[in-house]
Amino acid sequence: MPFVLFRKPNEEMIQLIVNDNSEENIFLIHSFDNETEKSISDKNPIQIHQDEFNFEFKLNLESGENFNPISEENYVELIQKTIDEIQTSETNKIVISRIKQIDNQCFNLFRSFKNLLETHPGALVYMWHNPGNETWIAATPELLLSKNENIVKTVSLAGTKLSETGWTSKEFNEQQIVTDYILENFSEMNEVELKGPETIQAGKFQHLKSYISGKIHSEFSLEDLLEKMHPTPAVCGLPKEKAFEFIVENEGYDRNFYAGYIGIETESSQEYFVNLRCAQFYQNKIWIYVGGGITAESNPQNEWNETELKSGTILNSLLK
Ligand SMILES: C=C(O[C@@H]1C=C(C(=O)O)C=C[C@H]1O)C(=O)O
């Protein structure tokens, strides 16, 4: 039976949704390329305080297909090719990513999930298990959209650095591209507010984050906004279609649910998070999905280093 465990940012209650096809309390997972969406629902989700969470049973994981992840050398080359593309075309930003593959040395998913909850209080942390299909775990810092009554909210999140160093214009520009894109999509709303950017902590590193909200009117459709927003320049690029094409032609692997979104829908609210800092678990290996935004000012080696750093979110949470 498919199930998901999740805890929303800055909350302490975990929810367990075991699929009963009730169409109430929906959890969905939507792919980057918009081709796949899977959802489960539960009329009566179980709530568990994260301090009391102690699931211990063994899950049957799939054995993963053979896959050769991109080498450091080839990734650095791909980033250089991306920079060249940005410098010679009308594209301003392209987000490039890869899979880091590690051996699954009998890691315990539930203990690792609990560790993620404790080390990432500001993230949406979830564990999705769909027997015979896929198992994903994540601690994502990025809200894509939320709607509560007549207020719609989102964030502009981009730029990555370690706490010890300072921001440069490169990160501010990279984040501004995302903010401008969101403001354009929010332009038909009333009372649009923008706050930030401010520095936020995501595990061992930091991002620039702005908060954007607006009031909706009667003809507003959340589905239409979601379609326009996803994928944002935080995970795809600008212009969206050109960046998307470049990604599909050059990354050399299928992003699947990485950089797609997670939806949590109840009777009173709808929330969507970008699926980042995530990994797919197999019996014998784990695929950690990591990427970063490339602009004309990017340095290829630094971009590799940034993806290594981001893989730490999952890597450092793994427990046996
Ligand atoms: C693409 C990822 O993260 C996104 C890219 C960022 C960047 O380029 O600095 C920062 C936060 C996210 O919006 C990822 O974590 O894989």
The ligand as a MOL file (V3000), in Angstrom:
LIG
                    3D

  0  0  0     0  0            999 V3000
M  V30 BEGIN CTAB
M  V30 COUNTS 16 16 0 0 0
M  V30 BEGIN ATOM
M  V30 1 C 18.4850 23.2740 -7.9180 0
M  V30 2 C 18.6030 23.2350 -6.5810 0
M  V30 3 O 18.3700 24.3130 -5.7690 0
M  V30 4 C 17.9050 25.5420 -6.2900 0
M  V30 5 C 19.0160 26.3300 -6.8210 0
M  V30 6 C 19.7100 27.2120 -6.0190 0
M  V30 7 C 20.9610 27.9080 -6.5470 0
M  V30 8 O 21.2460 27.7840 -7.7270 0
M  V30 9 O 21.6810 28.5570 -5.7780 0
M  V30 10 C 19.2710 27.4940 -4.7250 0
M  V30 11 C 18.1050 26.9940 -4.2770 0
M  V30 12 C 17.1890 26.2500 -5.1490 0
M  V30 13 O 16.2680 27.1180 -5.7080 0
M  V30 14 C 18.9550 21.9750 -5.8750 0
M  V30 15 O 18.9980 21.9920 -4.6430 0
M  V30 16 O 19.1630 20.9420 -6.5270 0
M  V30 END ATOM
M  V30 BEGIN BOND
M  V30 1 2 1 2
M  V30 2 1 2 3
M  V30 3 1 2 14
M  V30 4 1 3 4
M  V30 5 1 4 5
M  V30 6 1 4 12
M  V30 7 2 5 6
M  V30 8 1 6 7
M  V30 9 1 6 10
M  V30 10 2 7 8
M  V30 11 1 7 9
M  V30 12 2 10 11
M  V30 13 1 11 12
M  V30 14 1 12 13
M  V30 15 2 14 15
M  V30 16 1 14 16
M  V30 END BOND
M  V30 END CTAB
M  END
